[in-house]
Amino acid sequence: MLDMFRQMGGVALLSVLVAVSPIALGAVYAIRPTEGRLALMRPISLASIFGGLCGLTAGLINSLRYVGNRGVPFDTPAVLVGLAESLVPLFIAFGSLTVAWLCVAVGMRRHS
């Protein structure tokens, strides 16, 4: 798994960083729930989704460039691995959103 992060480009790493940011805000809200923190969850969640989609799109672009420049078929192992790795930022974004909103649910329970 760490090897995959070492091979990621700057866009993918930035999108993963943006994708995990809702976890921090969700945890803070779970500990000390306020209306202001809850209001921040929506734009941070959207940023996470768009960051994951950006990472996915950048990975797809790179995979398609590889196919175009090398003239290899799509079922080449290197292309398939590149396509699989392009899904990582989106997977991390949705996973972190799941954890973040579970933290918000805990905070809402404590708040009421």
C-alpha positions in Angstrom: 0.0 0.0 0.0 2.8 2.4 0.8 4.4 1.7 -2.5 1.2 2.8 -4.2 1.4 6.2 -2.4 5.1 6.6 -3.4 4.1 6.2 -7.1 1.3 8.7 -6.9 1.7 12.0 -8.7 1.1 15.4 -7.1 -2.5 15.7 -8.1 -3.4 12.3 -6.7 -1.6 13.0 -3.4 -3.3 16.4 -3.1 -6.7 14.8 -3.8 -6.1 12.2 -1.2 -5.1 14.9 1.3 -8.3 16.8 0.6 -10.3 13.5 0.7 -9.3 12.7 4.3 -9.9 16.2 5.7 -13.5 15.5 6.6 -12.4 12.9 9.2 -10.7 15.6 11.2 -13.7 17.9 11.2 -16.0 15.0 11.9 -13.9 14.0 14.9 -13.8 17.5 16.2 -17.6 17.7 15.9 -18.0 14.4 17.7 -16.0 15.8 20.6 -17.4 19.3 20.7 -20.6 19.7 18.6 -21.5 23.2 17.5 -23.7 24.5 14.7 -20.7 26.2 13.0 -18.8 22.9 12.8 -21.8 21.1 11.4 -22.3 23.9 8.8 -18.6 23.3 7.7 -19.2 19.6 7.1 -21.2 20.2 3.8 -18.5 22.2 2.0 -15.7 20.0 3.3 -17.7 16.9 2.2 -18.1 18.4 -1.3 -14.4 19.2 -1.4 -13.7 15.6 -0.5 -15.9 14.3 -3.3 -14.5 16.6 -5.9 -11.0 15.9 -4.8 -11.6 12.2 -5.2 -13.1 12.7 -8.6 -10.2 14.9 -9.6 -7.7 12.1 -8.5 -9.8 9.6 -10.5 -9.8 11.8 -13.6 -6.1 12.5 -13.4 -5.4 8.7 -13.1 -7.7 8.0 -16.1 -6.0 10.7 -18.1 -2.5 9.3 -17.3 -3.7 5.7 -18.2 -5.1 6.9 -21.5 -1.9 8.9 -22.3 0.1 5.7 -21.7 -2.1 3.7 -24.1 -1.9 6.5 -26.7 1.9 7.0 -26.4 2.9 3.4 -26.3 0.3 2.0 -28.6 -0.5 -0.9 -26.3 -3.9 -2.5 -25.9 -6.1 -1.8 -22.9 -5.7 -5.3 -21.5 -2.0 -4.8 -20.9 -1.1 -5.4 -17.2 0.5 -1.9 -16.8 -2.7 -0.2 -18.2 -4.9 -2.3 -15.9 -2.8 -1.5 -12.9 -2.9 2.2 -13.8 -6.7 2.1 -14.1 -7.0 0.3 -10.8 -4.7 2.9 -9.1 -6.7 5.7 -10.4 -9.6 4.5 -8.3 -7.7 4.9 -5.0 -8.4 8.6 -4.4 -12.1 8.1 -4.9 -12.1 5.0 -2.7 -10.3 7.0 0.1 -12.6 10.0 -0.4 -15.8 7.9 0.1 -14.3 5.9 3.0 -13.3 9.0 4.8 -16.7 10.6 4.2 -18.3 7.5 5.7 -16.1 7.8 8.9 -16.6 11.5 9.1 -20.4 11.4 8.9 -20.5 8.6 11.4 -18.6 11.0 13.7 -21.1 13.7 13.0 -23.9 11.2 13.9 -22.2 10.6 17.2 -21.8 14.4 17.8 -25.5 15.0 16.9 -26.5 12.4 19.5 -24.3 14.1 22.1 -25.6 17.6 21.0 -29.3 16.7 21.6 
